[in-house]
């Protein structure tokens, strides 16, 4: 191996020092910012924890340059689309407006039989179905039964998340708790407005096909 001259050795040492200094400067920049201490382009579409303890996802901007974007927590979003579109590109395939219109008609028709159809929003519920059940019962008992928890009634509802999923896959899942005496009238009214798949009392859902 050819031995470097004193001048060459000094030049190479200076070059390595400059390279190391540049790397340290870059490392310091990444470690002091709120987002993850990594170059976003090295983790395309990946989720990493930021220096501030929050989660970030690497997404391209309008110019195709990947940058870290802070992920909003579910409770910080106003709609399911706002939350889920942070992770992937969403394509809406089905229009749910006609379903909503027909649901209101069925709701008014079944209310005459003391059967309750509801819509449960995204706020405070998110994708936690137990929260939605609590909100549904709390609303009915407050409005119609003055919190008389001993009352028995048939209840059906869809969540804003179910409606959103329906806009993607064409199926809206309806949660239900149906009394035996009300089953026939409920199915009769629903079939009047919708194409349905009744999953029975175990699954506690009725699928409405858009």
N, CA, C and O of each residue as an XYZ file, in Angstrom:
840
protein
N       0.845     -1.191      0.000
C       0.000      0.000      0.000
C       0.889      1.253      0.000
O       1.828      1.394      0.784
N       0.532      2.156     -0.933
C       1.356      3.357     -1.061
C       1.113      4.307      0.092
O      -0.028      4.633      0.418
N       2.175      4.735      0.689
C       2.079      5.637      1.829
C       1.769      7.048      1.344
O       2.381      7.552      0.402
N       0.780      7.683      2.028
C       0.394      9.040      1.661
C       1.445     10.039      2.104
O       2.087      9.885      3.143
N       1.600     11.070      1.281
C       2.524     12.127      1.657
C       1.903     12.942      2.784
O       0.707     12.835      3.057
N       2.713     13.742      3.421
C       2.253     14.567      4.541
C       1.141     15.510      4.080
O       0.180     15.755      4.810
N       1.281     16.030      2.872
C       0.297     16.957      2.333
C      -1.021     16.248      2.033
O      -2.103     16.763      2.316
N      -0.899     15.015      1.435
C      -2.090     14.233      1.115
C      -2.815     13.778      2.373
O      -4.044     13.796      2.433
N      -2.056     13.377      3.364
C      -2.614     12.919      4.633
C      -3.381     14.053      5.334
O      -4.455     13.834      5.895
N      -2.829     15.230      5.292
C      -3.449     16.391      5.912
C      -4.753     16.748      5.182
O      -5.747     17.123      5.805
N      -4.723     16.624      3.849
C      -5.888     16.948      3.043
C      -7.025     15.960      3.302
O      -8.190     16.342      3.414
N      -6.656     14.674      3.395
C      -7.660     13.629      3.645
C      -8.258     13.768      5.040
O      -9.458     13.579      5.239
N      -7.410     14.099      5.992
C      -7.866     14.283      7.369
C      -8.847     15.452      7.465
O      -9.840     15.381      8.187
N      -8.561     16.511      6.739
C      -9.418     17.695      6.727
C     -10.774     17.379      6.088
O     -11.816     17.865      6.527
N     -10.731     16.544      5.030
C     -11.946     16.145      4.330
C     -12.848     15.301      5.225
O     -14.063     15.496      5.264
N     -12.234     14.353      5.947
C     -12.985     13.489      6.862
C     -13.575     14.292      8.016
O     -14.701     14.046      8.451
N     -12.795     15.257      8.504
C     -13.253     16.107      9.602
C     -14.453     16.941      9.178
O     -15.403     17.117      9.941
N     -14.400     17.453      7.951
C     -15.484     18.259      7.421
C     -16.747     17.423      7.249
O     -17.851     17.877      7.547
N     -16.567     16.184      6.759
C     -17.688     15.265      6.561
C     -18.328     14.902      7.893
O     -19.551     14.871      8.023
N     -17.481     14.630      8.880
C     -17.978     14.273     10.221
C     -18.705     15.448     10.870
O     -19.724     15.266     11.538
N     -18.173     16.654     10.668
C     -18.784     17.857     11.217
C     -20.159     18.103     10.604
O     -21.100     18.508     11.285
N     -20.248     17.844      9.291
C     -21.519     18.011      8.583
C     -22.556     17.020      9.097
O     -23.723     17.367      9.274
N     -22.116     15.762      9.339
C     -23.010     14.724      9.850
C     -23.492     15.074     11.254
O     -24.670     14.909     11.572
N     -22.582     15.555     12.087
C     -22.944     15.926     13.453
C     -23.944     17.087     13.448
O     -24.876     17.130     14.251
N     -23.726     18.027     12.520
C     -24.620     19.170     12.397
C     -26.019     18.716     12.002
O     -27.022     19.217     12.510
N     -26.063     17.736     11.066
C     -27.344     17.190     10.619
C     -28.029     16.426     11.742
O     -29.239     16.546     11.936
N     -27.246     15.635     12.485
C     -27.789     14.877     13.613
C     -28.356     15.808     14.675
O     -29.417     15.550     15.242
N     -27.636     16.888     14.934
C     -28.098     17.863     15.933
C     -29.403     18.518     15.496
O     -30.287     18.767     16.316
N     -29.518     18.797     14.192
C     -30.723     19.412     13.647
C     -31.918     18.484     13.830
O     -32.996     18.924     14.229
N     -31.725     17.199     13.538
C     -32.803     16.225     13.654
C     -33.187     15.956     15.108
O     -34.344     15.656     15.402
N     -32.215     16.062     16.014
C     -32.490     15.728     17.415
C     -33.162     16.866     18.180
O     -33.744     16.649     19.243
N     -33.079     18.074     17.638
C     -33.632     19.240     18.344
C     -35.046     19.597     17.880
O     -35.736     20.356     18.560
N     -35.486     19.072     16.747
C     -36.809     19.408     16.236
C     -37.875     18.517     16.880
O     -37.534     17.473     17.436
N     -39.158     18.899     16.821
C     -40.229     18.097     17.422
C     -40.456     16.750     16.721
O     -40.768     15.752     17.370
N     -40.297     16.732     15.404
C     -40.549     15.519     14.620
C     -39.438     14.478     14.832
O     -38.447     14.765     15.504
N     -39.595     13.267     14.263
C     -38.603     12.196     14.472
C     -37.189     12.592     14.048
O     -37.020     13.391     13.127
N     -36.183     12.041     14.710
C     -34.782     12.379     14.409
C     -34.229     11.623     13.207
O     -33.090     11.154     13.220
N     -35.050     11.513     12.175
C     -34.645     10.814     10.953
C     -35.092     11.621      9.744
O     -36.007     12.441      9.824
N     -34.426     11.369      8.625
C     -34.824     12.000      7.381
C     -36.117     11.343      6.909
O     -36.172     10.120      6.777
N     -37.164     12.138      6.651
C     -38.475     11.599      6.277
C     -38.415     10.748      5.011
O     -39.171      9.787      4.864
N     -37.512     11.106      4.102
C     -37.383     10.365      2.848
C     -36.881      8.946      3.032
O     -37.054      8.108      2.147
N     -36.261      8.666      4.173
C     -35.757      7.313      4.446
C     -36.836      6.405      5.033
O     -36.634      5.199      5.177
N     -37.985      6.997      5.370
C     -39.073      6.219      5.986
C     -40.407      6.592      5.338
O     -41.336      7.032      6.016
N     -40.489      6.415      4.041
C     -41.676      6.809      3.286
C     -42.928      6.067      3.760
O     -42.960      4.839      3.830
N     -43.967      6.862      4.087
C     -45.272      6.334      4.530
C     -45.194      5.524      5.828
O     -46.091      4.736      6.128
N     -44.128      5.721      6.583
C     -43.961      5.015      7.853
C     -44.287      5.940      9.025
O     -44.196      7.163      8.921
N     -44.668      5.322     10.138
C     -44.981      6.072     11.361
C     -43.811      5.938     12.343
O     -43.328      4.837     12.605
N     -43.374      7.067     12.872
C     -42.282      7.076     13.851
C     -42.629      8.034     14.989
O     -43.402      8.978     14.825
N     -42.041      7.760     16.130
C     -42.244      8.661     17.273
C     -41.317      9.856     17.149
O     -40.130      9.714     16.854
N     -41.881     11.044     17.381
C     -41.088     12.253     17.294
C     -40.308     12.525     18.564
O     -40.515     11.862     19.581
N     -39.417     13.494     18.510
C     -38.644     13.883     19.691
C     -39.540     14.442     20.794
O     -39.158     14.479     21.963
N     -40.749     14.882     20.397
C     -41.687     15.430     21.381
C     -42.622     14.372     21.965
O     -43.500     14.689     22.768
N     -42.428     13.097     21.553
C     -43.242     12.009     22.086
C     -44.506     11.719     21.299
O     -45.197     10.739     21.579
N     -44.821     12.561     20.311
C     -46.000     12.337     19.474
C     -45.642     11.478     18.267
O     -44.468     11.332     17.924
N     -46.675     10.902     17.619
C     -46.449     10.070     16.443
C     -46.525     10.916     15.173
O     -47.358     11.813     15.047
N     -45.628     10.601     14.238
C     -45.571     11.302     12.955
C     -45.575     10.277     11.833
O     -45.141      9.138     12.006
N     -46.077     10.709     10.675
C     -46.036      9.851      9.497
C     -45.334     10.600      8.373
O     -45.538     11.800      8.194
N     -44.511      9.887      7.620
C     -43.774     10.489      6.516
C     -44.639     10.470      5.257
O     -44.949      9.406      4.720
N     -45.025     11.668      4.792
C     -45.894     11.788      3.623
C     -45.326     12.806      2.636
O     -44.679     13.768      3.049
N     -45.562     12.602      1.317
C     -45.040     13.559      0.330
C     -45.887     14.829      0.264
O     -47.107     14.788      0.424
N     -45.215     15.958      0.025
C     -45.946     17.208     -0.176
C     -46.334     17.316     -1.648
O     -46.172     16.352     -2.396
N     -46.842     18.469     -2.076
C     -47.313     18.639     -3.461
C     -46.178     18.466     -4.477
O     -46.427     18.187     -5.651
N     -44.947     18.630     -4.024
C     -43.789     18.477     -4.912
C     -43.170     17.092     -4.838
O     -42.146     16.824     -5.468
N     -43.796     16.215     -4.066
C     -43.285     14.852     -3.956
C     -42.167     14.680     -2.945
O     -41.544     13.621     -2.870
N     -41.913     15.734     -2.163
C     -40.861     15.663     -1.141
C     -41.474     15.153      0.164
O     -42.451     15.709      0.665
N     -40.883     14.087      0.702
C     -41.424     13.496      1.931
C     -41.080     14.347      3.148
O     -39.939     14.767      3.341
N     -42.106     14.585      3.961
C     -41.933     15.364      5.185
C     -42.712     14.705      6.317
O     -43.680     13.980      6.085
N     -42.277     14.966      7.529
C     -42.977     14.403      8.687
C     -44.227     15.218      8.989
O     -44.182     16.445      9.073
N     -45.352     14.508      9.152
C     -46.611     15.154      9.514
C     -47.106     14.559     10.828
O     -47.206     13.342     10.980
N     -47.411     15.436     11.762
C     -47.900     14.988     13.067
C     -49.274     14.354     12.920
O     -50.163     14.923     12.286
N     -49.445     13.184     13.502
C     -50.720     12.480     13.420
C     -51.683     13.015     14.475
O     -51.360     13.074     15.661
N     -52.864     13.399     14.019
C     -53.894     13.847     14.958
C     -54.504     12.643     15.662
O     -54.756     11.614     15.035
N     -54.739     12.770     16.950
C     -55.430     11.715     17.673
C     -56.900     11.714     17.258
O     -57.423     12.714     16.768
N     -57.553     10.573     17.466
C     -58.939     10.432     17.047
C     -59.834     11.533     17.621
O     -60.690     12.074     16.921
N     -59.629     11.854     18.888
C     -60.460     12.859     19.557
C     -60.218     14.271     19.008
O     -61.020     15.172     19.255
N     -59.136     14.469     18.278
C     -58.813     15.784     17.725
C     -59.417     15.996     16.343
O     -59.341     17.095     15.794
N     -60.013     14.955     15.778
C     -60.572     15.058     14.426
C     -62.089     15.209     14.472
O     -62.744     14.760     15.413
N     -62.632     15.845     13.444
C     -64.072     16.111     13.396
C     -64.850     15.039     12.644
O     -66.055     14.886     12.846
N     -64.164     14.297     11.777
C     -64.830     13.267     10.980
C     -63.931     12.038     10.851
O     -62.720     12.137     11.048
N     -64.510     10.880     10.521
C     -63.682      9.693     10.284
C     -62.700      9.906      9.131
O     -61.564      9.435      9.176
N     -63.154     10.624      8.095
C     -62.277     10.858      6.948
C     -61.045     11.658      7.350
O     -59.936     11.363      6.903
N     -61.236     12.665      8.189
C     -60.106     13.479      8.639
C     -59.081     12.617      9.373
O     -57.875     12.824      9.239
N     -59.565     11.660     10.143
C     -58.645     10.805     10.910
C     -57.951      9.776     10.017
O     -56.723      9.691     10.014
N     -58.716      9.002      9.267
C     -58.142      7.878      8.510
C     -57.352      8.317      7.280
O     -56.453      7.600      6.839
N     -57.674      9.487      6.721
C     -56.939      9.948      5.548
C     -55.513     10.375      5.882
O     -54.719     10.659      4.985
N     -55.192     10.419      7.171
C     -53.808     10.718      7.564
C     -52.872      9.566      7.196
O     -51.674      9.769      6.997
N     -53.426      8.361      7.107
C     -52.603      7.170      6.932
C     -52.555      6.655      5.495
O     -51.591      6.003      5.095
N     -53.598      6.950      4.726
C     -53.619      6.472      3.341
C     -54.545      7.347      2.506
O     -55.383      8.077      3.037
N     -54.380      7.259      1.210
C     -55.256      7.998      0.302
C     -56.603      7.289      0.244
O     -56.670      6.083      0.004
N     -57.671      8.043      0.463
C     -59.013      7.478      0.528
C     -59.788      7.802     -0.743
O     -59.794      8.944     -1.204
N     -60.443      6.786     -1.305
C     -61.284      6.988     -2.483
C     -62.729      6.675     -2.104
O     -63.061      5.533     -1.783
N     -63.589      7.698     -2.145
C     -65.011      7.523     -1.850
C     -65.678      6.911     -3.080
O     -65.629      7.484     -4.169
N     -66.295      5.754     -2.905
C     -66.880      5.035     -4.042
C     -68.404      5.091     -4.074
O     -69.008      4.945     -5.137
N     -69.030      5.302     -2.908
C     -70.491      5.251     -2.840
C     -71.057      6.524     -2.210
O     -70.502      7.059     -1.250
N     -72.168      6.995     -2.769
C     -72.868      8.152     -2.235
C     -73.861      7.677     -1.180
O     -74.721      6.845     -1.468
N     -73.750      8.196      0.028
C     -74.606      7.751      1.133
C     -75.800      8.684      1.383
O     -76.588      8.444      2.297
N     -75.934      9.731      0.587
C     -77.001     10.725      0.805
C     -78.391     10.096      0.704
O     -79.279     10.425      1.490
N     -78.579      9.197     -0.257
C     -79.878      8.554     -0.432
C     -80.213      7.668      0.762
O     -81.364      7.601      1.194
N     -79.185      6.983      1.297
C     -79.398      6.151      2.493
C     -79.871      7.017      3.667
O     -80.827      6.661      4.356
N     -79.204      8.148      3.892
C     -79.551      9.035      5.010
C     -80.990      9.526      4.882
O     -81.723      9.586      5.869
N     -81.384      9.873      3.670
C     -82.745     10.350      3.418
C     -83.770      9.262      3.734
O     -84.780      9.531      4.383
N     -83.515      8.043      3.279
C     -84.442      6.929      3.513
C     -84.455      6.508      4.984
O     -85.484      6.080      5.508
N     -83.297      6.634      5.642
C     -83.228      6.293      7.068
C     -84.169      7.194      7.878
O     -84.826      6.731      8.810
N     -84.230      8.454      7.524
C     -85.117      9.394      8.222
C     -86.585      9.037      8.006
O     -87.402      9.177      8.916
N     -86.917      8.577      6.804
C     -88.287      8.151      6.521
C     -88.657      6.923      7.345
O     -89.739      6.855      7.927
N     -87.740      5.952      7.387
C     -87.977      4.743      8.181
C     -88.051      5.076      9.663
O     -88.836      4.489     10.408
N     -87.228      6.021     10.075
C     -87.198      6.463     11.474
C     -88.562      7.012     11.902
O     -89.082      6.643     12.955
N     -89.128      7.884     11.090
C     -90.426      8.481     11.402
C     -91.544      7.440     11.405
O     -92.482      7.517     12.198
N     -91.427      6.477     10.511
C     -92.444      5.430     10.410
C     -92.415      4.505     11.625
O     -93.466      4.130     12.144
N     -91.232      4.143     12.075
C     -91.104      3.211     13.199
C     -91.295      3.889     14.549
O     -91.621      3.231     15.537
N     -91.094      5.202     14.593
C     -91.295      5.921     15.843
C     -92.756      5.822     16.307
O     -93.036      5.896     17.504
N     -93.670      5.657     15.368
C     -95.089      5.486     15.707
C     -95.330      4.209     16.507
O     -96.339      4.076     17.199
N     -94.388      3.270     16.400
C     -94.486      1.990     17.122
C     -93.535      1.968     18.326
O     -93.262      0.910     18.893
N     -93.041      3.140     18.704
C     -92.070      3.258     19.808
C     -90.806      2.430     19.550
O     -90.240      1.803     20.446
N     -90.403      2.461     18.301
C     -89.150      1.817     17.878
C     -88.226      2.945     17.425
O     -88.634      3.828     16.669
N     -86.985      2.908     17.891
C     -86.114      4.077     17.733
C     -84.939      3.811     16.788
O     -84.168      2.867     16.961
N     -84.838      4.674     15.796
C     -83.711      4.658     14.870
C     -82.898      5.925     15.105
O     -83.447      7.027     15.134
N     -81.588      5.763     15.273
C     -80.730      6.909     15.587
C     -79.522      6.981     14.666
O     -79.201      6.037     13.944
N     -78.865      8.136     14.718
C     -77.571      8.347     14.061
C     -76.611      8.823     15.154
O     -76.883      9.818     15.826
N     -75.514      8.133     15.331
C     -74.537      8.489     16.359
C     -73.297      9.080     15.692
O     -72.652      8.425     14.873
N     -72.967     10.325     16.050
C     -71.863     11.027     15.404
C     -70.478     10.538     15.828
O     -70.338      9.676     16.697
N     -69.486     11.102     15.201
C     -68.085     10.743     15.429
C     -67.561     11.315     16.741
O     -66.763     10.685     17.434
N     -68.024     12.523     17.073
C     -67.530     13.223     18.260
C     -67.772     12.411     19.521
O     -68.882     11.935     19.757
N     -66.738     12.254     20.327
C     -66.747     11.543     21.618
C     -66.859     10.020     21.483
O     -66.632      9.287     22.445
N     -67.214      9.550     20.274
C     -67.412      8.111     20.078
C     -66.261      7.485     19.295
O     -65.731      6.441     19.677
N     -65.878      8.140     18.187
C     -64.798      7.601     17.356
C     -65.155      6.218     16.850
O     -66.248      6.006     16.324
N     -64.225      5.267     17.009
C     -64.497      3.896     16.571
C     -64.800      2.963     17.747
O     -64.695      1.743     17.619
N     -65.172      3.538     18.887
C     -65.494      2.732     20.071
C     -66.997      2.478     20.117
O     -67.766      3.349     20.523
N     -67.410      1.289     19.701
C     -68.833      0.985     19.569
C     -69.542      0.965     20.917
O     -70.735      1.261     20.982
N     -68.837      0.621     21.997
C     -69.467      0.638     23.319
C     -69.890      2.044     23.725
O     -70.921      2.224     24.374
N     -69.092      3.042     23.341
C     -69.449      4.426     23.612
C     -70.725      4.801     22.846
O     -71.586      5.518     23.356
N     -70.821      4.300     21.613
C     -71.989      4.601     20.785
C     -73.250      3.994     21.408
O     -74.301      4.635     21.418
N     -73.154      2.776     21.924
C     -74.305      2.137     22.583
C     -74.729      2.956     23.806
O     -75.919      3.168     24.042
N     -73.762      3.402     24.561
C     -74.075      4.200     25.750
C     -74.802      5.483     25.353
O     -75.817      5.838     25.953
N     -74.279      6.176     24.341
C     -74.887      7.428     23.896
C     -76.310      7.206     23.384
O     -77.203      8.013     23.643
N     -76.513      6.107     22.654
C     -77.831      5.813     22.095
C     -78.863      5.586     23.199
O     -79.946      6.172     23.172
N     -78.530      4.742     24.163
C     -79.458      4.469     25.264
C     -79.687      5.714     26.118
O     -80.808      5.981     26.548
N     -78.633      6.461     26.356
C     -78.747      7.658     27.182
C     -79.686      8.673     26.525
O     -80.482      9.323     27.204
N     -79.588      8.800     25.209
C     -80.432      9.751     24.482
C     -81.905      9.330     24.546
O     -82.772     10.153     24.841
N     -82.185      8.075     24.275
C     -83.576      7.602     24.264
C     -84.210      7.685     25.642
O     -85.351      8.124     25.781
N     -83.475      7.265     26.653
C     -84.043      7.270     27.999
C     -84.258      8.689     28.522
O     -85.180      8.939     29.299
N     -83.409      9.605     28.095
C     -83.581     10.997     28.503
C     -84.750     11.645     27.773
O     -85.515     12.405     28.366
N     -84.884     11.347     26.497
C     -85.900     12.000     25.661
C     -87.294     11.381     25.811
O     -88.300     12.088     25.834
N     -87.333     10.053     25.911
C     -88.638      9.396     25.886
C     -89.064      8.744     27.210
O     -90.256      8.591     27.476
N     -88.098      8.368     28.019
C     -88.443      7.624     29.229
C     -87.991      8.297     30.517
O     -88.097      7.717     31.597
N     -87.496      9.506     30.403
C     -87.051     10.258     31.583
C     -86.099      9.439     32.454
O     -86.204      9.412     33.681
N     -85.156      8.764     31.762
C     -84.118      7.965     32.428
C     -84.688      6.793     33.229
O     -84.100      6.382     34.230
N     -85.829      6.253     32.795
C     -86.391      5.055     33.416
C     -85.689      3.846     32.803
O     -86.097      3.345     31.755
N     -84.637      3.388     33.461
C     -83.797      2.319     32.912
C     -84.503      0.970     32.852
O     -83.986      0.028     32.251
N     -85.693      0.865     33.474
C     -86.418     -0.406     33.461
C     -87.222     -0.580     32.177
O     -87.768     -1.655     31.931
N     -87.300      0.461     31.362
C     -88.075      0.408     30.122
C     -87.394     -0.493     29.093
O     -86.168     -0.536     28.995
N     -88.217     -1.210     28.332
C     -87.704     -2.057     27.249
C     -88.149     -1.471     25.926
O     -89.302     -1.065     25.781
N     -87.251     -1.423     24.967
C     -87.580     -0.848     23.672
C     -86.616     -1.384     22.619
O     -85.521     -1.851     22.933
N     -87.047     -1.305     21.378
C     -86.191     -1.718     20.261
C     -85.404     -0.510     19.762
O     -85.943      0.587     19.615
N     -84.146     -0.731     19.512
C     -83.239      0.345     19.121
C     -82.370     -0.099     17.946
O     -81.830     -1.206     17.938
N     -82.249      0.773     16.968
C     -81.334      0.555     15.844
C     -80.580      1.856     15.591
O     -81.161      2.940     15.657
N     -79.298      1.747     15.306
C     -78.548      2.968     14.980
C     -77.349      2.654     14.094
O     -76.841      1.533     14.057
N     -76.926      3.683     13.391
C     -75.654      3.590     12.671
C     -74.751      4.694     13.199
O     -75.237      5.732     13.648
N     -73.469      4.483     13.150
C     -72.505      5.493     13.579
C     -71.983      6.245     12.351
O     -72.102      5.774     11.220
N     -71.411      7.403     12.595
C     -70.811      8.160     11.492
C     -69.666      7.374     10.857
O     -69.399      7.501      9.662
N     -68.997      6.563     11.668
C     -67.929      5.710     11.139
C     -68.502      4.645     10.212
O     -67.926      4.373      9.159
N     -69.639      4.033     10.590
C     -70.283      3.026      9.742
C     -70.713      3.643      8.412
O     -70.597      3.017      7.358
N     -71.212      4.882      8.477
C     -71.618      5.592      7.264
C     -70.406      5.849      6.370
O     -70.472      5.702      5.150
N     -69.311      6.230      6.997
C     -68.064      6.493      6.259
C     -67.552      5.214      5.600
O     -67.172      5.222      4.429
N     -67.543      4.131      6.344
C     -67.098      2.849      5.779
C     -67.997      2.418      4.628
O     -67.546      1.833      3.643
N     -69.297      2.727      4.784
C     -70.224      2.405      3.709
C     -69.916      3.148      2.428
O     -70.140      2.628      1.335
N     -69.399      4.374      2.555
C     -69.032      5.150      1.368
C     -67.813      4.555      0.663
O     -67.522      4.888     -0.486
N     -67.108      3.673      1.364
C     -65.918      3.033      0.791
C     -66.210      1.644      0.245
O     -65.702      1.265     -0.810
N     -67.047      0.869      0.981
C     -67.278     -0.523      0.569
C     -68.720     -0.850      0.191
O     -69.013     -1.978     -0.207
N     -69.630      0.132      0.311
C     -70.999     -0.089     -0.121
C     -71.887     -0.824      0.873
O     -72.999     -1.225      0.530
N     -71.408     -1.006      2.109
C     -72.189     -1.706      3.135
C     -72.199     -0.883      4.416
O     -71.145     -0.526      4.942
N     -73.401     -0.581      4.916
C     -73.527      0.156      6.173
C     -74.048     -0.796      7.245
O     -75.138     -1.352      7.113
N     -73.273     -0.979      8.297
C     -73.657     -1.884      9.380
C     -74.497     -1.139     10.412
O     -74.081     -0.123     10.970
N     -75.679     -1.670     10.645
C     -76.614     -1.092     11.604
C     -76.567     -1.899     12.896
O     -76.798     -3.108     12.888
N     -76.270     -1.233     13.994
C     -76.305     -1.879     15.308
C     -77.765     -1.971     15.756
O     -78.562     -1.074     15.482
N     -78.104     -3.049     16.441
C     -79.498     -3.157     16.864
C     -79.666     -3.991     18.128
O     -78.860     -4.863     18.451
N     -80.741     -3.680     18.818
C     -81.213     -4.470     19.954
C     -82.736     -4.516     19.790
O     -83.442     -3.596     20.204
N     -83.220     -5.578     19.193
C     -84.616     -5.663     18.770
C     -85.418     -6.614     19.661
O     -85.032     -7.762     19.881
N     -86.532     -6.111     20.161
C     -87.444     -6.955     20.929
C     -88.153     -7.906     19.967
O     -88.428     -7.553     18.821
N     -88.443     -9.100     20.443
C     -89.057    -10.128     19.602
C     -90.370     -9.648     18.988
O     -90.672     -9.952     17.834
N     -91.135     -8.906     19.756
C     -92.447     -8.441     19.288
C     -92.342     -7.407     18.166
O     -93.300     -7.191     17.424
N     -91.173     -6.769     18.044
C     -90.996     -5.707     17.047
C     -90.280     -6.168     15.781
O     -90.176     -5.409     14.817
N     -89.796     -7.380     15.775
C     -88.935     -7.833     14.678
C     -89.626     -7.762     13.317
O     -89.034     -7.290     12.346
N     -90.866     -8.226     13.242
C     -91.562     -8.275     11.948
C     -91.796     -6.887     11.365
O     -91.553     -6.663     10.179
N     -92.264     -5.956     12.189
C     -92.538     -4.610     11.687
C     -91.247     -3.892     11.289
O     -91.222     -3.129     10.323
N     -90.178     -4.146     12.045
C     -88.888     -3.521     11.718
C     -88.380     -4.008     10.368
O     -87.957     -3.213      9.530
N     -88.425     -5.319     10.165
C     -87.950     -5.879      8.890
C     -88.828     -5.417      7.726
O     -88.334     -5.148      6.631
N     -90.109     -5.332      7.974
C     -91.035     -4.892      6.921
C     -90.701     -3.464      6.475
O     -90.648     -3.178      5.279
N     -90.479     -2.575      7.444
C     -90.179     -1.178      7.116
C     -88.799     -1.041      6.466
O     -88.637     -0.314      5.486
N     -87.822     -1.737      7.013
C     -86.472     -1.636      6.451
C     -86.425     -2.157      5.015
O     -85.757     -1.574      4.161
N     -87.130     -3.248      4.756
C     -87.144     -3.817      3.405
C     -87.900     -2.921      2.426
O     -87.715     -3.008      1.212
N     -88.738     -2.076      2.967
C     -89.450     -1.123      2.132
C     -88.504     -0.083      1.535
O     -88.738      0.440      0.446
N     -87.423      0.206      2.280
C     -86.495      1.258      1.859
C     -85.116      0.755      1.430
O     -84.441      1.400      0.629
N     -84.700     -0.394      1.960
C     -83.320     -0.832      1.754
C     -83.218     -2.287      1.312
O     -84.123     -3.098      1.507
N     -82.073     -2.573      0.708
C     -81.676     -3.960      0.479
C     -80.864     -4.372      1.701
O     -79.786     -3.826      1.936
N     -81.364     -5.326      2.483
C     -80.717     -5.631      3.751
C     -80.272     -7.089      3.863
O     -80.774     -7.985      3.184
N     -79.316     -7.269      4.744
C     -78.854     -8.602      5.123
C     -78.944     -8.669      6.636
O     -78.163     -8.031      7.342
N     -79.898     -9.443      7.132
C     -80.127     -9.511      8.573
C     -79.217    -10.565      9.180
O     -79.284    -11.740      8.820
N     -78.354    -10.130     10.115
C     -77.362    -11.039     10.684
C     -77.812    -11.726     11.967
O     -77.045    -12.489     12.555
N     -79.031    -11.472     12.408
C     -79.545    -12.182     13.576
C     -79.173    -11.529     14.889
O     -78.472    -10.517     14.924
N     -79.648    -12.117     15.957
C     -79.510    -11.526     17.292
C     -78.104    -11.655     17.864
O     -77.726    -10.892     18.753
N     -77.324    -12.616     17.361
C     -75.977    -12.822     17.910
C     -75.029    -11.732     17.427
O     -74.311    -11.124     18.220
N     -75.035    -11.492     16.120
C     -74.128    -10.497     15.545
C     -74.531     -9.077     15.892
O     -73.694     -8.174     15.898
N     -75.825     -8.873     16.184
C     -76.331     -7.551     16.558
C     -76.123     -6.523     15.463
O     -76.014     -5.332     15.755
N     -76.065     -6.948     14.219
C     -75.948     -6.004     13.111
C     -76.862     -6.384     11.959
O     -77.150     -7.558     11.730
N     -77.308     -5.372     11.245
C     -78.008     -5.549      9.990
C     -77.189     -4.797      8.949
O     -76.892     -3.614      9.118
N     -76.828     -5.482      7.884
C     -76.067     -4.826      6.815
C     -77.018     -4.268      5.774
O     -77.868     -4.982      5.241
N     -76.864     -2.980      5.491
C     -77.633     -2.340      4.438
C     -76.724     -2.164      3.234
O     -75.663     -1.548      3.326
N     -77.154     -2.712      2.104
C     -76.341     -2.678      0.889
C     -76.707     -1.447      0.078
O     -77.872     -1.258     -0.273
N     -75.736     -0.619     -0.219
C     -75.979      0.600     -1.001
C     -76.100      0.282     -2.492
O     -76.306      1.187     -3.301
